[in-house]
Structures are given as C-alpha cells and as structure tokens.
C-alpha cells in the first residue's frame, strides 16, 4: 500500500470515529435537555434512541475499517452493503427491545435518534469538498 493510501485510510477512519463521537455528544445533549424538560422517563427515552443511532454508526465505522483498504473493490463494496444491512437489522432489533422492555416516550426517543443523523450529515458535509467529491 502506498503512503498516500495509508494516510487517506487513516484520515477516513478518524473521520468516521469523529462522526460517532459527535453522535454520542448529540445524544448526551438531547438526553440532558429531555430530562430537564420531561423528566427521567424522557431522558431515558432520548438516551435509548440516541444510543441506538450511535451504536449503529459505531458498528458501521468498525465494519468498514476492520480490514486493510487494499482489497479488491468488489470485496469492499460487499463489505459496505452487508454492513449497511446489519446496521439496519441492528437498529430494528434495538428499537424492538427498547419498546418491549420499557415504556419509552416516543418523541424524545425518535428525536434523539434523528439527532444522530443530523450529527452524521453535518460532519460529513464538513469533510467533503463538493467541487471535488473527495474528503478534504
């Protein structure tokens, strides 16, 4: 692997983990706000929803960067698509568990989950140069 490829791989991995850290931070902020505005059940609900989004993002980041980047493109694509499938399945299972095992408030739970997407898209938009289509 060429030095530039190694640097790009490390930068991309760092960006992915930074996005997950941002999702965690947003989750904690929404949890605090929900607790302040709606009490402990709202806080727990927000923590569960944001936690689901954050865990799914962490799974995908770890899945994408668990192997070296010098694999054939079709293997990388298969890993990405299978990772997205598992991420979706993980999200559905975790939401089902939260709904079955507790009585969450749906608003804070879905709001915090949606906030993890906001963190993802903001971080992604900051790291992509639209004129070049590449990470900066």
N, C-alpha and C positions, 0 to 999 in steps of 0.2 A: 504494500500500500504506500502511496506517495505521501510525503509530509503534508501537502496541502489537503489531501483527502482526510488524513488523520485530524488535522486542525478543524476542518469543516464538520467532521463527525463529532468531535468533542464539543464544538460550539452548538451544534444541533441538539446534542444530548443535554447540554447545560440549559439551553433554551426550553426544552421540554420539561426539565425538572423545575425550572423557574416558573413555568406556567402552573405546574402542580402546586408549588409553594404559594403562588398568587391565589389559586383556587382555595387553598387552605386558609389563607388570610381573609379572603372574602367570606368564607364560611364562618369563621370566628366572629367577624364584624356583624354579619347578619344574625348570628346566634345571640350576640350581646344585645343588638337592637330589638330582636324579637322577645328576648327575656325582659328587657326594660318595658316594652310596650304591651306585652301579652302574658307575661309570667313564665313560670318554669316549663309548662307544657309547650308553649310556643317556642321557647328556647330549645328544648329537646327536639321538637319537630324540625326546626331550622337546622340544628346540628346533624340530624339524621339525613335530611335532604341534601345539604351541602356536603356532608361526608360521603354520600353515595356518588355525587358528581366528582368529588376529589379522588375517591378510591378508584373509580372507573378511569379517570385521567391518569392516575399513577400506574394502574395496570397497563394502559396503552403505552405510556412512556417506557416502562420497563420492558415490555414486549418488543417494542421497536428497536431498542438499543441493547438487547441481550446478546446479540451476536455481532461479529465484525461486519463492517459495511461493504466488504469486498466480495460479497456473494453475488450470484447471478441475479439480474433484475427480476426475473420471474419468481425466484425464491423470496426476494424482498417484498414483491407485490403480494404473494401468497401469505407471507407472514403478516403484512399490514391488514389484508382483508380478513384473515382468520382472527387477528387481534381485534378488529372492529366488531366482528360477530360475538366474540367472547365478552367484549366490553358491553355490548348491548344486552347480552344474556345476564351478565353480572348485575347490570343496572336494574333489570326487570326483577331478578331474584331478590336483590336487596330491598327494592321498594315493596315487594310482596311480603318479605319478612317483617319490615317495619310496620306495614299495615296489619299483618296478622298478629304480631307480638305486642303491639302497643296501640294506643288510640291517639295518633298524632293529629295535630291541626294541619289540615291540608294546605292552607295558604302559606304559612311560614315554611313548610317542608318543600313545596314546589317553588316558592320564591327563592329559597337558598339554593336549591338545585339549579334553577335558571341563572342565578347569580354566578355559579361556577362557569357557565357558558360565556357570560359577559367577560369574566376574567380571562378566559381562553381566547376569545376573539380580540380583546384589547391587546393582550400580549402578542398574539400572532400578527396583528396589524402593525404593531411597533417593530416587529422583527423582519418584515417583508418589505422590500423596495418594489412598489407597484410597477415602476418603469422597467425593472429588470426581471421581476418574478423570482428573485432569489433572496435568501436570507442575507441580511447585512451584518 
